Amino acid sequence: MNTPSIYGLTLGQLEAWLLEQGQKKFRAQQIWDWLYIKRVLDFSEMTNLSKDLVALLSDNFLLQPLNQVVVQESADGTTKYLFQLEDKLMIETVLMRQDYGLSVCVTTQVGCDIGCTFCASGLKRKQRDLTAGEIVAQIMQIQHYLDQKGNGERVSHIVVMGIGEPFDNYDNVIAFLNIVNHAKGLAIGARHITVSTSGLAPKIREFADNGLQVNLALSLHAPNDEIRSRMMRINRKHPLKEVMSAIDEYLEKTNRRITFEYIMISGVNDRPEQAHELVALLKDKRHLSYVNLIPYNPVAEHIKYERSTKKDILAFYDILKKNNINCVIRKEHGTDIDAACGQLRSKHLEKAAK
């Protein structure tokens, strides 16, 4: 990395940096006000700072570390962005219009090494982790986009479910969460933020101890090791018994409800017997469980997988409901654009290579 993004500094880190530079500590709050409340696009717009301090900030930090390459807008208002980082690598970010507000899905890594056989994100291996500043910048870039439209709209929810495994970039993700949640910054409520993991059991345990009130989602996708290991290579390292033990520890420590993400793939994980297996897997924690059934977004490179039929999805849903498992069939977003996570980036890279 070359110049770091100023968005990567917590308020405390910015205060410490300013003191090291011989500046006053209170300037940090002024800078944060310009960044997150007034949301300026250039350090020169920070008019209550001295020219020397503006120059110091400009010399040491980037304010806009992302360059917008492609924007795709769906008929339902879902907007997908392809951003280029300072080192020319590409990432995706998605804005979704929900009944409860505007939700942004952020990316945490350039590529992914988890190796899920149904996922477009894993088509390109991980090149590096994103810094906390690059993750925050995704939120800011979209908030600036909304500001320019002039409708007074604000990002109200965040899902950390884009390209990459968030817990494989744990420290930067935790720093990001602390920055966007801070009351003097964007002040996005912890309960409006969800972090998804494919099942890095040791990190689930660590996350249980960090004190953040952020929601946790587990990409489950199968009710047993045999199917899950075929679908998700990570299950060979952290099998279901280990993952569910970590989930039990998380639930015991936090008493917070957890979401189980379950992509519905025809003939793979959508049979009635698998629904009953899922009931058995979750029955002792159903009071704090919520299953999100997700219709599969087909990916050209994974032609062996097809979306479950509506009939099969509804039958699966009915079995869960009859057995008192809280569940929902997820509303789809952006099906008329490159909806699957990582799809837009993958297509762009292939086009560039040609």
N, C-alpha and C positions, 0 to 999 in steps of 0.2 A: 504493500500500500504506500501511496505517496502522502499527500496531505490529508489528515483526518477530518471527518465531518464534525462540526461543532455540536450537531445533534447527538453525538455519542457521549457527551459529558453530562453526568448528573449535576444537579445544582451544587452539591457539595464539592464535586470534582472541579467544577468551574470556579467556585470560590477559592479553592486551594491553588489552582493554576494562576488566577489573578494575583493572589498574594505573592506567589513566587516571582511574578513579573513586576512586583513593586506597586501593584494597583490596589485599590480599596475593595474589600470583600463585598460591600453592598452593590457594587457594579454588576455582580453576577445576577442578582434579581432583576436589574434593569435590562440586562441582555436577554434573560429568559422572557421577560415581558415582550421585548421586540420579536423574539423568535416564535413564541407560542400564543401570545394574545393578539399582538398587532400583526404578526406573521409577515415580516418584511422579507424581501427577496434579495437584499444586498446589505452588507454591513454599513455602507455609506448612508443608509436610511435611518440608522440608529442615532438620531439627532441630539440626544442628551448625553452622548459620550464624546470625549475629546477626540480630536483628529488623530492623536498619537495612539489612543486605545483602539480606534477603528482600524488604523493601519496595522497595529499589533494583531488584532483578530484576523484581518485579511491575509497577513503573512503566515499565520499558523493554522488556519482552519478553512475548510470549504463550507459554504452555506448551502450550495446546491450540488451534492455529489452525484445526482442522477440526471441522465440525459434521456428525455422521452424519445423513443424510436418509433413505436407504433401504438395507436389507441384504437381499440375495437369496441364499438358500442352496440349492445344487443337491443332488440325491440322491447325487452322488459326493463331496460334501464341499467342492466349490468354492464359495467365498463371494465375492459381488460387492458392493462398497460404493459408494454415491453419497455424496460428501462435499461440503459447502458451505464455501467459503473465507470469510475475513473480509469480503471485498467482495461476498459473495452469489453469486459465480460457482460453477459446479459442476464436479467432476472425478470420475473413477472409479478404483478400485483393486481388485485381485483377489487373493484368497488361494487357492492351489492346493495340494492334497495330493498329493505325488508319492511314488514309492517311496523316494526318497533324502531326503525331508524336506519341510518346509513352504516353499513358494516364494511370494513376493509380486511381482505385476506392478504397477509404479508408473507414474503419469502424470507428464509433464514440462511440458505446456503446457495452457492452457485452449483447446481447439479445435486445429485443425491446418491449416496452409497448404500441405502437400505435394501434396494433390490426387490421391490414389489413387482410381481410379474404382470400386473394389470395397469401399471401407472406410467404416464408419460414423463413425469419428473425424473424417474430413474433411467430413462433412455440415455441421458448424458451423465457420466460419472461426476462425482463432486470434484470441483476444481479448488474451491476454498470456502471457508465460512464467511458470512457477512459480518461486518463490525456492527456494534450496537447503533452507531450513527447511520449506517446504511439501512438498517431496519426502520429506525425512526423516520428517516428521510422519505421512505415510501408513504408513510402516513401524511407527512408534511406536503409531499408533492401532490397528493390527491386533495388535501385540504386547500392548497393553493388553487388547484383546478376548480374546486367548488366556490372558493372566494371570487375567482374571476367571473364566474357565471352570475354572481350578484344576487343569489336567491336566499342568502343567509343560512345556507345549509352547513351542517357540521358533522364530521365523522363522530359517531356516537358509540360504535362497537368495533372490536378488533378480533379477528380469528387468526391465530398463528398456525396456518395450515397450508401455506404455499409450498414452493419447491424447497426440499430439504427436510431433515429431521431436526426439529427445534432442540431436542435434548442432546443432540450430537454437537450443538453449538451453545451449550448450556449457559455459560457465563455472559456471553453477549446478549442472549435472549432475556436473561434475568435483568441485566442492565436496561435493556429496551423497555421491559415491563415497568420498571421503577420510574423511568423517564416519562412515559406516556400517561402513567397513572398519577404522577405528582400533582398535588392540589394547586401549585403555583405555575404549572405548565398547561398541558392539554387537558388535564383533569378528567381523563376517561376512566370511569369507575371500574375497579377491579372486577366487579361482577358482570361487567359488560365486555370482558376480555376472556377468550378461551384459547388455551394452548393444547395442541394435539400432539400425541406421541405414538409411534408405531410399537412401543413397548420396551423401551430401555429401562429395565426394572431398577437398576441402581439409581438412576436419575429420578424415577418416580418417587423413590424413597426420599431422595434429597429435596425434591420439590415439596414433599409433604411437610418438611421442616422449615421452609423459608418464610413462612408467615404471611405471604401474599394471599389475598382472598380471590385470586384469579381462578377461573374454572379450568378443569382438566378434561380432555377427551382422549379416549384410547381408540386408535384405529384397530379394531378387532377383526372384522371381516370373515371370521370363521369360528365355529364353536368347538373345534378340536385341533390337536397338533398336526394330524395328518394333512388336513386341508390347508390349515394356516401355513405350514411349512412349504407347501407347494405354491401358495400365493405370495408369501412374504418370507424372504430369506432370513430376516432378523429372528424369526421364530425358532430357527435352529440354534441360535446363540442364547436366546431368552425364551424358552418354551412357555406355554400357557400357565403351567403350575407356578413358575417363578413370577410371571407377570401378574397373575391374579393374586398372589401372595403380597406383592408390592402394592397392588390396588387396595387390598384389605387393610394394609398398614396406613395407606393414604386416607382411606375412609375413616379409620379409627382415630387418626390424629386430627383430621380437619372437619369431620362430620359434614363434608360438602358433597353434593350430588355429582356423580361423574357421568359423562356421556360416552356411550359405546357406539362408535361409527361402524356401520355394517354395509358395505357396498354389495348390491344385489347382482350377482352374475349367474346367468342362465346355466342350469345343470351343474354348477360348481358348488354353490353354497346356499341355494335357495329352495331346497326340498323340505317338505314337512318334517322329516326326521331330523334335519339340521335345526329347524326352529325349536323342536323339543329339546335337542341338545343344548341350544342356547338358553332355554328356560332353566335347564338343570345347572348350567354354568353360573347363572346369575341369581338363582333363587334365594341364596343366603344374603344377598346384598341388594335385593330389588327395591327396598325402601329408599336407597340412595342411587339407583340406577336409572338411566334413560337411554333407550336404544334409538339411534337415528338410522333408519333404513334409507339407503341412498341408491337410486337408480343409476346404474353404471353408465358413464360417458364413454362410448367406444373410442379406442385409439387405433389408428391405422396399423401401427407396428405390432399390435397385440390382437391379431385377427382371430385367435383361438377363443377369445372371450366375447360374449354377447350379453346385452342387457336382459335381465329377467323380464318376463311378460308382466303386464299389469295384474293379470289373474294370479300369477305365482307370488307377486309382491303382496297382494292383498291377503292371500291365504296364509303367508308367513306372518304378516302383521296380526291377523286374527288369532293365530295360535299364541303369539306373545301376549296379546291383550287378554285372552281367556285365562291365561296363567298369571295375570296380575303383573306383567312386566310393562312398565311405562315405555311407550314407543310412539314414534311418529314416522311417516313417510316424508322424506325431505322434499320441500318445494324446490323445483329446479330453477337454476339461473343460467342465463347465457347459452342456451342450447343452440342458438343460431350463430354463435361465434365459436372460437376454439375453446370450448368449455372445460375440457379436462385439464387439470393442473399440469403445467409444463408443456402443453401442446403448442401454444403460440411461440414460445422460445425455441422449441425443437424444430418447428417448421421454418422459423426465421434462420436458424443456424444452418439447416440443410440447404435453403435457398442461397445463403451467402457462400456456402462451400461449392455449390454448382457454378 
